[in-house]
């Protein structure tokens, strides 16, 4: 009896110590500072009035935040706005502007502040000329947003009050379009003896057939001897292995072990770790975690992934994939070696499935080549891109 009580006591102490350690690591703390609105300007044209402002998102926590989604809209106030057409949007200046106000998920590291750009377009419904003094004196907006860090998703709503008399009129007859150009850096190959041809496609989804995609976009551009490289995340999406994050319910283990990964690791998210548990199994993940901790204590790295296996290393957490999959956990592709062999059989081109990033890392998941050195050299500069390039397939061609 005493031995049993002693065992229970030891387990209780270990559990409380583990919980204390997890809690002490902290989490993100995202704040929308509604009282720090800056650069409030009012532009007029013959068609409409455009109000611009900047408002900061501030992460005052210890961990990075992933801002998953946000909706910025005008509060209803009876018939106050009946004669107006009012459209509103909040933009991340680091991302492209989407026509439908799509909010692209993004990261905010601890201690960082991001100034969002607010744009409000106002005109009369009858299309008559609108002057600044015709505007409502005060307009109330809501920003509803959701984010997460080490803990599961939090939901917040903040009221933004805009007084039109506080906006500076800066010019007349300006373009009221909210479209902005984002300049992307040129991707230059590191080895000039190898030519890489990024193949632009439509946004591929589960409903698409990979062989039909290759027939439509790739085969017309290919030459004998080319190597066909496909991004692993796109293969997984085509296989239906992208799961919307709010459909994933992290278990207790996923919300604790995830805290022991570096912030920029996909498995630092409870949602990605939950999918790793589902893919590899609970016992295997716990064993990998314990061995990984022991390995770190002895100065050895990588034990967790060696034990957990490929299923854990190929998971992408938001926002690691281009929209509309920036809000999904994307698993690794299923049976990649079988797939590249099928591609070679049907296209007569060597094929590879790769995981490449802008840091120069190229991981070859499957290949019909015996030596993958050429693939790594060709894709080190990541010609596929990790943003909205829509070039998930690259043809690799040696220049003779």
C-alpha positions as CSV (number, residue, x, y, z in Angstrom):
1,X,0.0,0.0,0.0
2,X,2.8,2.4,0.9
3,X,4.7,1.6,-2.3
4,X,1.5,2.4,-4.3
5,X,1.1,5.7,-2.5
6,X,4.7,6.6,-3.0
7,X,4.4,5.9,-6.8
8,X,1.3,8.0,-7.0
9,X,3.1,10.8,-5.1
10,X,6.1,10.7,-7.4
11,X,3.9,10.8,-10.5
12,X,1.9,13.7,-9.0
13,X,5.2,15.6,-8.4
14,X,6.4,14.9,-11.9
15,X,3.0,16.0,-13.4
16,X,2.9,19.3,-11.4
17,X,6.6,20.0,-12.4
18,X,5.8,19.3,-16.0
19,X,2.7,21.6,-15.9
20,X,4.7,24.4,-14.2
21,X,7.4,24.1,-16.8
22,X,4.9,24.3,-19.7
23,X,3.1,27.3,-18.2
24,X,6.3,29.1,-17.5
25,X,7.1,29.1,-21.2
26,X,4.2,31.5,-21.7
27,X,2.3,32.2,-24.9
28,X,1.6,34.9,-27.4
29,X,-0.4,37.9,-26.3
30,X,-1.9,39.8,-29.2
31,X,-3.3,43.3,-28.8
32,X,-4.9,45.5,-31.3
33,X,-4.1,49.0,-30.1
34,X,-7.3,50.9,-31.0
35,X,-6.0,54.1,-29.3
36,X,-2.9,54.3,-31.4
37,X,-4.4,54.9,-34.8
38,X,-2.1,57.0,-36.9
39,X,-1.7,58.6,-40.4
40,X,-5.4,59.4,-40.7
41,X,-5.9,60.9,-44.2
42,X,-8.9,61.6,-46.3
43,X,-8.7,61.6,-50.1
44,X,-11.4,62.8,-52.4
45,X,-12.3,62.2,-56.0
46,X,-15.4,62.7,-58.2
47,X,-16.5,59.1,-57.5
48,X,-15.8,58.6,-53.8
49,X,-14.0,59.5,-50.6
50,X,-11.2,57.2,-49.3
51,X,-10.2,57.3,-45.7
52,X,-6.8,55.8,-44.8
53,X,-5.3,55.0,-41.5
54,X,-2.8,52.7,-39.7
55,X,-3.5,50.6,-36.6
56,X,-1.0,48.4,-34.8
57,X,-1.1,44.7,-33.9
58,X,1.3,44.2,-31.0
59,X,2.5,40.8,-29.7
60,X,3.6,41.4,-26.1
61,X,3.8,37.7,-25.2
62,X,6.7,35.3,-25.0
63,X,5.8,33.2,-28.1
64,X,5.0,34.0,-31.7
65,X,1.4,34.5,-32.8
66,X,-0.2,33.1,-35.9
67,X,-3.0,35.5,-36.9
68,X,-5.3,33.1,-38.7
69,X,-8.2,35.3,-39.9
70,X,-9.8,38.7,-39.4
71,X,-13.0,40.4,-40.5
72,X,-13.2,44.2,-40.5
73,X,-16.7,45.6,-41.0
74,X,-19.0,48.5,-40.2
75,X,-21.4,48.3,-37.3
76,X,-25.1,48.7,-38.2
77,X,-26.7,51.9,-36.8
78,X,-30.3,51.9,-37.9
79,X,-30.8,54.2,-41.0
80,X,-27.6,56.2,-40.4
81,X,-25.9,54.8,-43.5
82,X,-28.9,54.3,-45.8
83,X,-27.7,56.9,-48.3
84,X,-24.1,55.7,-48.4
85,X,-22.2,52.8,-50.0
86,X,-19.4,52.0,-47.6
87,X,-16.7,49.4,-48.1
88,X,-13.9,48.7,-45.6
89,X,-10.8,46.6,-45.3
90,X,-7.7,46.1,-43.2
91,X,-4.6,45.2,-45.1
92,X,-1.3,43.6,-44.2
93,X,1.2,45.8,-46.1
94,X,3.6,42.8,-46.5
95,X,1.0,40.8,-48.5
96,X,-0.8,41.2,-51.8
97,X,-4.2,42.9,-51.9
98,X,-7.0,40.5,-52.6
99,X,-10.2,41.7,-54.3
100,X,-12.5,39.9,-51.9
101,X,-10.9,41.2,-48.6
102,X,-9.4,37.7,-48.0
103,X,-7.3,37.8,-44.9
104,X,-4.0,35.9,-45.4
105,X,-2.7,34.2,-42.2
106,X,0.6,35.6,-41.0
107,X,3.1,35.4,-38.2
108,X,4.0,38.0,-35.5
109,X,7.0,37.2,-33.4
110,X,7.2,38.1,-29.7
111,X,7.9,41.8,-29.2
112,X,7.0,42.7,-32.8
113,X,4.5,45.3,-33.9
114,X,2.7,45.2,-37.3
115,X,0.9,48.3,-38.6
116,X,-2.1,47.3,-40.6
117,X,-3.5,49.6,-43.2
118,X,-7.1,50.6,-43.0
119,X,-9.0,51.7,-46.1
120,X,-12.6,52.9,-46.1
121,X,-14.3,53.9,-49.3
122,X,-17.5,56.0,-49.1
123,X,-19.9,57.3,-51.8
124,X,-23.5,58.2,-52.2
125,X,-25.8,55.4,-53.4
126,X,-27.3,57.8,-56.0
127,X,-23.8,58.5,-57.2
128,X,-24.0,62.3,-56.6
129,X,-20.9,64.2,-55.6
130,X,-19.8,63.6,-52.1
131,X,-18.0,66.2,-49.9
132,X,-16.1,65.5,-46.7
133,X,-18.7,67.4,-44.7
134,X,-21.3,65.0,-45.9
135,X,-19.7,62.1,-44.1
136,X,-21.0,60.8,-40.8
137,X,-19.2,62.4,-37.9
138,X,-18.4,59.1,-36.3
139,X,-18.2,55.6,-37.7
140,X,-18.0,52.5,-35.6
141,X,-16.2,49.4,-36.9
142,X,-15.5,45.9,-35.5
143,X,-12.4,43.8,-36.2
144,X,-13.1,40.2,-35.3
145,X,-9.9,38.1,-35.4
146,X,-8.6,34.8,-34.3
147,X,-5.0,33.7,-33.5
148,X,-3.0,31.1,-31.7
149,X,0.5,30.3,-30.4
150,X,1.4,27.5,-28.2
151,X,-2.2,27.3,-26.9
152,X,-5.3,26.6,-29.2
153,X,-7.1,29.4,-31.0
154,X,-8.3,32.5,-29.2
155,X,-11.1,34.7,-30.5
156,X,-11.1,38.5,-30.1
157,X,-13.2,41.4,-31.2
158,X,-12.2,45.0,-30.9
159,X,-14.3,48.2,-31.6
160,X,-12.6,50.8,-33.8
161,X,-14.0,54.3,-33.6
162,X,-13.2,56.7,-36.4
163,X,-14.1,60.4,-36.2
164,X,-14.0,61.9,-39.7
165,X,-13.0,65.4,-38.5
166,X,-9.7,63.9,-37.2
167,X,-8.7,62.9,-40.8
168,X,-6.5,65.2,-42.7
169,X,-7.6,66.1,-46.3
170,X,-4.4,65.7,-48.3
171,X,-5.4,66.0,-52.0
172,X,-8.2,66.0,-54.5
173,X,-8.9,63.9,-57.6
174,X,-6.8,61.0,-56.5
175,X,-7.1,57.4,-57.5
176,X,-9.3,55.7,-54.9
177,X,-8.3,52.2,-55.9
178,X,-6.9,50.2,-53.0
179,X,-4.7,48.0,-55.3
180,X,-1.1,48.0,-54.4
181,X,1.9,46.5,-56.1
182,X,4.1,44.1,-54.2
183,X,7.7,43.8,-55.6
184,X,9.0,40.3,-55.3
185,X,12.7,39.5,-55.3
186,X,14.2,37.8,-58.3
187,X,15.2,34.1,-57.7
188,X,18.6,33.5,-59.3
189,X,19.9,29.9,-59.7
190,X,23.2,29.1,-57.9
191,X,24.4,26.8,-60.7
192,X,24.3,28.4,-64.1
193,X,24.8,25.0,-65.8
194,X,21.3,24.0,-64.7
195,X,18.2,25.7,-66.0
196,X,15.0,25.6,-63.9
197,X,11.7,26.4,-65.5
198,X,8.9,27.2,-63.0
199,X,5.6,26.0,-64.4
200,X,2.6,28.3,-63.5
201,X,-0.7,26.5,-62.9
202,X,-4.1,27.4,-61.5
203,X,-4.4,26.9,-57.8
204,X,-4.5,23.1,-57.4
205,X,-7.0,21.5,-55.2
206,X,-8.1,18.0,-54.2
207,X,-10.6,18.0,-57.1
208,X,-7.7,18.2,-59.6
209,X,-6.1,15.1,-61.2
210,X,-2.2,15.3,-61.1
211,X,-1.7,13.5,-64.5
212,X,-4.2,15.9,-66.2
213,X,-2.3,18.8,-64.6
214,X,1.0,17.5,-66.0
215,X,-0.5,16.9,-69.4
216,X,-2.0,20.5,-69.6
217,X,0.8,22.6,-68.1
218,X,4.1,20.6,-68.0
219,X,4.3,18.3,-71.0
220,X,4.1,21.2,-73.6
221,X,7.2,22.8,-72.0
222,X,9.2,19.7,-71.4
223,X,12.1,18.2,-73.4
224,X,13.7,14.8,-73.3
225,X,16.0,14.5,-70.3
226,X,14.2,17.0,-68.1
227,X,13.5,16.3,-64.5
228,X,10.0,17.1,-63.2
229,X,10.1,18.4,-59.6
230,X,6.8,18.8,-57.7
231,X,6.3,20.6,-54.3
232,X,5.4,18.1,-51.6
233,X,2.7,20.3,-50.2
234,X,0.9,20.4,-53.5
235,X,1.0,16.6,-53.9
236,X,-0.5,16.4,-50.4
237,X,-3.3,18.9,-51.2
238,X,-4.2,16.9,-54.4
239,X,-4.4,13.8,-52.1
240,X,-6.8,15.5,-49.8
241,X,-4.3,15.8,-47.0
242,X,-4.9,19.5,-46.1
243,X,-7.1,19.9,-43.0
244,X,-8.7,23.2,-42.0
245,X,-7.2,24.1,-38.7
246,X,-10.5,24.5,-36.8
247,X,-11.5,21.0,-37.7
248,X,-8.5,19.7,-35.7
249,X,-9.1,19.2,-32.0
250,X,-5.7,19.1,-30.1
251,X,-5.5,16.6,-27.3
252,X,-3.7,17.2,-24.0
253,X,-0.4,15.8,-25.2
254,X,-0.5,18.0,-28.3
255,X,-1.0,21.2,-26.2
256,X,2.0,20.3,-23.9
257,X,4.7,18.7,-26.0
258,X,4.4,21.4,-28.7
259,X,6.0,23.9,-26.2
260,X,9.3,22.1,-26.4
261,X,9.8,22.8,-30.1
262,X,11.4,26.0,-31.4
263,X,9.0,28.7,-32.4
264,X,9.6,28.4,-36.1
265,X,9.1,24.6,-36.1
266,X,5.8,23.4,-37.5
267,X,5.3,21.1,-34.5
268,X,5.3,24.1,-32.2
269,X,1.6,24.4,-33.1
270,X,-0.8,22.1,-31.1
271,X,-2.7,21.5,-34.4
272,X,0.3,20.3,-36.3
273,X,1.4,18.1,-33.4
274,X,-2.0,16.7,-33.1
275,X,-1.8,15.6,-36.8
276,X,1.7,14.1,-36.1
277,X,0.1,12.1,-33.3
278,X,-2.6,10.9,-35.6
279,X,-0.1,10.0,-38.4
280,X,2.6,8.4,-36.3
281,X,0.7,7.3,-33.2
282,X,0.5,8.5,-29.6
283,X,3.1,6.1,-28.1
284,X,5.6,6.8,-30.9
285,X,5.3,10.6,-30.4
286,X,5.7,10.3,-26.6
287,X,8.7,8.0,-27.0
288,X,10.2,10.3,-29.6
289,X,9.7,13.3,-27.2
290,X,11.3,11.5,-24.3
291,X,14.3,10.3,-26.3
292,X,14.6,13.8,-27.9
293,X,14.7,15.5,-24.5
294,X,17.4,13.0,-23.3
295,X,19.3,13.6,-26.6
296,X,19.3,17.4,-26.0
297,X,20.5,17.0,-22.5
298,X,23.5,15.1,-23.9
299,X,24.1,17.7,-26.7
300,X,22.6,15.6,-29.5
301,X,19.9,17.0,-31.8
302,X,17.3,15.5,-34.1
303,X,16.4,12.4,-32.1
304,X,12.7,13.3,-32.0
305,X,12.3,13.4,-35.8
306,X,14.4,10.2,-36.2
307,X,12.0,8.4,-33.9
308,X,8.8,10.1,-35.0
309,X,9.6,9.4,-38.7
310,X,8.9,11.2,-42.0
311,X,5.2,11.7,-41.1
312,X,6.2,14.3,-38.5
313,X,8.9,16.1,-40.5
314,X,6.8,16.8,-43.6
315,X,3.9,18.6,-41.8
316,X,3.3,22.2,-42.7
317,X,1.6,24.5,-40.2
318,X,-0.2,27.8,-41.1
319,X,0.8,30.0,-42.7
320,X,3.3,27.8,-44.5
321,X,1.2,27.3,-47.7
322,X,-0.2,29.8,-50.1
323,X,-3.9,30.8,-49.9
324,X,-6.4,29.4,-49.6
325,X,-4.5,26.7,-47.7
326,X,-2.7,29.1,-45.4
327,X,-5.3,28.2,-42.8
328,X,-4.8,24.5,-43.0
329,X,-2.3,21.9,-41.7
330,X,-0.9,20.2,-44.7
331,X,0.4,16.7,-44.1
332,X,3.2,15.0,-46.1
333,X,2.3,13.3,-49.3
334,X,1.2,9.7,-49.2
335,X,3.3,7.0,-51.0
336,X,5.5,9.6,-52.7
337,X,7.9,7.0,-54.2
338,X,5.1,5.1,-55.9
339,X,3.8,8.4,-57.3
340,X,7.1,9.5,-58.9
341,X,7.4,6.1,-60.5
342,X,3.9,6.4,-61.9
343,X,4.7,9.9,-63.3
344,X,7.9,8.6,-65.0
345,X,5.9,5.8,-66.5
346,X,3.2,8.1,-67.9
347,X,5.4,11.1,-69.0
348,X,8.8,9.5,-69.7
349,X,10.4,12.1,-67.5
350,X,12.3,11.5,-64.3
351,X,10.3,12.9,-61.4
352,X,10.9,14.0,-57.9
353,X,8.8,15.3,-54.9
354,X,10.7,17.9,-52.9
355,X,10.3,20.1,-49.9
356,X,12.3,23.3,-50.6
357,X,12.3,26.7,-48.8
358,X,13.8,30.1,-49.1
359,X,16.5,29.3,-46.6
360,X,18.3,27.1,-49.2
361,X,17.1,23.7,-47.7
362,X,16.0,21.1,-50.2
363,X,14.6,17.8,-48.9
364,X,14.0,15.1,-51.5
365,X,11.1,13.0,-50.4
366,X,11.1,10.7,-53.4
367,X,12.9,10.5,-56.8
368,X,13.3,8.2,-59.8
369,X,17.0,9.2,-59.9
370,X,19.7,7.2,-58.1
371,X,21.6,10.3,-57.3
372,X,19.7,13.4,-56.1
373,X,22.7,15.8,-56.1
374,X,21.5,17.5,-59.3
375,X,18.0,18.1,-57.9
376,X,19.4,19.7,-54.7
377,X,21.8,22.0,-56.7
378,X,18.9,23.0,-59.1
379,X,16.4,23.8,-56.3
380,X,18.6,25.5,-53.7
381,X,17.3,28.9,-54.8
382,X,13.8,27.6,-54.5
383,X,12.4,28.5,-57.9
384,X,9.0,27.1,-56.9
385,X,8.6,29.8,-54.2
386,X,6.8,29.7,-50.9
387,X,4.3,32.5,-51.5
388,X,1.6,33.0,-54.2
389,X,3.8,32.3,-57.2
390,X,1.5,29.4,-58.3
391,X,4.5,27.5,-59.7
392,X,4.4,24.2,-57.7
393,X,6.1,22.3,-60.5
394,X,9.6,23.0,-61.9
395,X,11.3,21.5,-64.9
396,X,15.1,20.9,-64.3
397,X,17.2,21.0,-67.4
398,X,20.9,20.6,-67.7
399,X,22.5,23.1,-70.1
400,X,25.0,21.3,-72.4
